[in-house]
Amino acid sequence: MTPPWFHVRPVARDVWLVAEPSHVNSWLVAGRDRALLVDTGLGIVPIRPVIETLCPLPVDVVNTHAHVDHVGGNAEFDRVSGSPVPTAGVDPAERASYLGWMREVLSAAQAYRELDHRYFHLLSADSDPRPLPEGVERWVEPGPASGPEPEPLADGDAIDLGGRTLTVLHTPGHSPDSLCLLDDRDGVLFAGDTVNTGPIYAQAPECDLSAFARSTARLAALADDVSLVAMSHFGRGVAEPRYLHEVAVAFERIVGDDPDVVSRPARDCTGDVVREAVFDACSVYLPAG
């Protein structure tokens, strides 16, 4: 039996992971009066019906940034918010490149599953890639623009869900508009693409390494107020607060031109050649040059 495209599970009190496994994670967080969906995913399969099975409350959306894999389902919701800082869009050719990479992942998945089941036992439903739904080629056509115009959020804004408040943290680096949300009740940090446990993408023209270093240092300084870090990509969607320090140190070493940073050639999810700076806890994709 083919598994559904989304994998859903609770990770904290009234917080759900809504994963498109191995591709992108969205997060649903509920208060007393309202709920908030942090990002709306790829837009390959409608996400709103999944959200409605989890929570009966009215649901608003906040985009951690405007990249296509985070805003694909925006048009399904009436109210969307995000950073007012402009970010370059993704053209259809890049979407097509990403689809090609997805098929590459799927072609490797079976051999990986067999090795994992025999030796490593790392795969979970959060990370085991799903077959592409039929007709997914339509995703290469522009879609997110049909959604509502995002309402602007400023650094320090508070989003009140009723008995639970999320504070907006502007964290540029991955993109100029990147933001995180800190749950002031239970300490969940929704990190977008500012923090990930696979390679952190800092290689695109709109990425800013100095801003990335400042943003990750800011998050590390808040670690005592964080209970867990909820991230957007790769097999480990949740990390402990200490991981914020490890990522901040990685960027500090990169921008400081630390000669002991090890790097290797790699390829990102659109097939571009990049340089991967490798650390004990994470890695960072940088421009090939």
C-alpha positions in Angstrom: 0.0 0.0 0.0 1.3 3.4 -1.0 1.7 5.7 2.1 0.0 9.1 2.0 2.2 12.0 0.9 2.1 13.7 4.3 3.3 12.1 7.5 1.9 13.7 10.7 2.8 13.2 14.3 2.7 15.3 17.5 6.1 16.4 18.8 5.1 18.6 21.8 1.9 19.8 23.5 -0.4 21.0 20.7 2.5 21.0 18.2 2.4 18.7 15.1 5.0 17.9 12.5 3.4 17.8 9.1 6.1 16.3 6.9 6.5 15.7 3.2 9.2 13.1 4.1 12.7 13.8 2.9 11.6 17.1 1.3 10.1 19.7 3.7 8.4 19.9 7.0 5.5 22.2 8.0 4.5 22.7 11.6 1.1 23.2 13.2 0.9 24.9 16.6 -2.4 25.5 18.5 -3.4 27.8 21.3 -6.7 28.2 23.0 -8.4 30.3 20.3 -6.5 29.9 17.1 -3.9 27.7 15.4 -0.9 28.6 13.3 0.6 26.7 10.4 4.3 27.4 10.0 4.8 27.1 6.2 2.6 25.3 3.7 5.0 23.0 2.0 5.6 22.1 -1.7 2.0 22.4 -2.9 2.2 19.0 -4.5 -0.8 17.7 -2.5 -3.3 19.9 -0.7 -2.3 20.5 2.9 -5.4 22.1 4.4 -7.4 18.8 4.6 -4.6 17.3 6.7 -4.6 20.3 9.0 -8.3 20.2 9.5 -8.1 16.6 10.8 -5.7 17.7 13.5 -7.3 20.9 14.8 -10.8 22.3 14.8 -9.6 25.9 15.4 -9.3 28.7 12.8 -5.8 28.4 11.2 -3.6 31.2 10.0 -0.3 30.8 8.1 3.2 32.2 8.7 5.8 31.7 6.1 9.4 31.4 7.5 10.5 32.7 4.0 9.1 32.9 0.5 10.9 30.0 -1.2 8.6 27.8 -3.2 9.0 24.7 -0.9 7.6 26.8 2.0 4.6 28.6 0.4 3.2 25.9 -2.0 -0.1 25.6 -0.1 -0.6 29.3 0.7 -3.6 29.6 -1.7 -5.5 27.2 0.5 -5.7 29.6 3.4 -7.3 33.0 3.9 -4.7 34.7 6.0 -1.0 34.5 5.5 1.8 36.4 7.1 5.5 36.7 6.5 8.5 39.0 6.4 8.0 42.3 4.4 11.6 41.9 3.1 11.6 40.9 -0.6 13.1 37.6 -1.6 13.8 36.5 -5.2 11.3 33.9 -6.5 12.0 30.5 -8.0 11.4 30.2 -11.7 9.8 27.1 -13.3 13.2 25.8 -14.5 14.4 25.6 -10.9 11.2 23.8 -10.0 11.8 21.3 -12.8 15.4 20.8 -11.6 14.1 20.1 -8.1 11.6 17.5 -9.4 14.5 15.8 -11.2 16.4 15.7 -7.9 13.3 14.3 -6.1 13.2 11.5 -8.7 17.0 10.9 -8.1 16.2 10.6 -4.3 13.4 8.1 -5.0 15.6 6.0 -7.3 18.2 5.6 -4.5 15.6 5.1 -1.7 15.0 1.4 -2.1 18.7 0.5 -1.9 19.1 2.9 1.1 16.1 1.3 2.9 17.6 -2.2 2.5 20.9 -1.1 3.9 19.2 0.9 6.7 17.0 -2.0 7.7 19.9 -4.4 7.8 22.6 -2.2 9.4 21.8 1.3 10.6 18.1 1.6 11.7 18.0 5.4 11.1 15.0 5.7 8.8 11.7 6.7 10.2 8.3 7.7 8.8 9.5 11.3 9.1 12.3 10.7 6.6 11.4 7.8 4.4 10.7 9.3 0.9 7.2 8.9 -0.5 6.6 8.1 -4.2 5.6 11.2 -6.2 1.8 11.6 -6.6 0.4 11.1 -10.0 0.3 14.4 -12.1 3.0 16.0 -9.9 4.5 17.6 -13.1 1.9 20.3 -12.7 3.9 21.6 -9.7 6.5 23.1 -12.1 3.9 25.7 -13.1 3.8 28.8 -10.9 1.3 28.4 -8.1 2.0 30.3 -4.9 1.3 33.7 -6.4 -2.4 32.8 -6.5 -2.5 32.8 -2.7 -3.3 35.8 -0.5 -0.7 38.7 -0.2 1.2 38.0 3.0 0.6 40.4 5.8 4.0 41.9 7.0 5.6 40.7 10.2 8.3 42.7 12.0 11.0 41.5 14.3 9.6 41.2 17.8 6.0 41.0 16.8 3.9 38.7 19.0 1.3 36.3 17.5 -1.3 35.6 20.1 -3.1 32.2 19.7 -4.8 32.4 23.1 -2.8 31.4 26.1 0.2 30.9 23.8 2.3 33.6 22.0 4.8 33.2 19.2 7.5 35.9 19.0 8.8 36.7 15.5 12.6 36.7 15.1 14.0 38.1 11.9 16.9 35.8 11.0 18.3 36.7 7.6 21.1 34.6 6.0 19.4 31.8 4.1 17.3 34.6 2.5 16.8 38.2 3.3 13.2 37.5 4.5 14.0 34.5 6.7 12.3 34.5 10.1 11.9 32.1 13.1 9.1 31.9 15.6 9.7 31.2 19.3 6.8 29.7 21.3 6.8 31.7 24.6 4.7 29.1 26.4 6.6 25.8 25.8 9.9 27.0 24.2 9.5 25.5 20.8 11.6 27.3 18.2 10.3 27.0 14.6 13.6 27.6 12.8 12.6 27.6 9.0 15.8 27.2 7.0 18.0 29.1 9.4 18.8 25.9 11.2 18.7 22.4 9.7 20.4 19.1 10.6 21.3 18.2 7.0 23.3 20.7 5.0 22.3 24.3 5.7 21.8 26.1 2.4 24.0 29.2 2.3 25.2 28.9 -1.4 22.5 30.9 -3.3 23.2 34.4 -4.6 20.6 35.8 -2.0 22.3 34.1 0.9 24.4 36.3 3.2 27.1 34.5 5.3 27.7 37.4 7.7 24.0 37.8 8.3 23.7 34.0 8.7 26.4 34.1 11.4 24.7 37.0 13.2 21.3 35.2 13.1 22.6 31.8 14.3 24.5 33.6 17.1 21.2 35.3 18.1 19.4 32.0 18.2 22.2 30.4 20.2 21.9 33.2 22.8 18.2 32.2 23.2 18.9 28.5 23.8 18.1 28.6 27.5 14.5 29.6 26.5 14.2 26.8 23.9 12.9 23.3 24.7 13.3 21.9 21.2 14.1 23.2 17.7 11.6 22.4 14.9 13.3 22.5 11.5 12.2 22.3 7.8 14.4 19.8 6.1 16.1 16.4 6.2 15.6 13.3 8.3 15.9 14.8 11.8 13.2 17.5 12.0 13.7 18.1 15.8 16.9 18.9 17.6 17.9 19.8 21.2 18.6 23.4 22.1 22.3 22.8 22.3 22.3 22.3 18.5 21.8 26.0 18.2 25.3 26.6 19.6 26.8 24.0 17.3 25.4 25.7 14.2 26.4 29.2 15.5 30.0 28.0 16.0 30.0 26.6 12.4 29.1 29.9 10.9 31.5 31.8 13.1 34.3 29.6 11.9 33.2 30.0 8.2 33.0 33.8 8.3 36.2 33.9 10.3 38.0 32.0 7.5 39.1 29.3 9.9 41.8 27.3 8.0 40.8 24.1 9.8 37.3 24.0 8.3 37.1 21.0 6.1 35.2 21.4 2.8 34.4 19.1 -0.1 32.6 19.3 -3.4 28.8 18.6 -3.4 25.6 19.1 -5.3 22.5 20.9 -4.0 18.9 19.9 -4.7 18.7 21.7 -8.0 21.9 20.0 -9.3 24.2 23.0 -8.8 27.8 22.3 -7.8 28.6 23.7 -4.4 31.2 23.5 -1.7 30.2 21.8 1.6 31.8 22.9 4.8 31.7 19.9 7.2 31.5 20.0 11.0 30.9 17.4 13.6 27.2 18.3 14.1 26.2 19.9 10.7 27.4 21.0 7.3 26.9 24.1 5.3 26.6 24.5 1.5 28.7 27.4 0.2 29.2 28.8 -3.3 31.5 26.5 -5.3 34.0 29.3 -5.9 
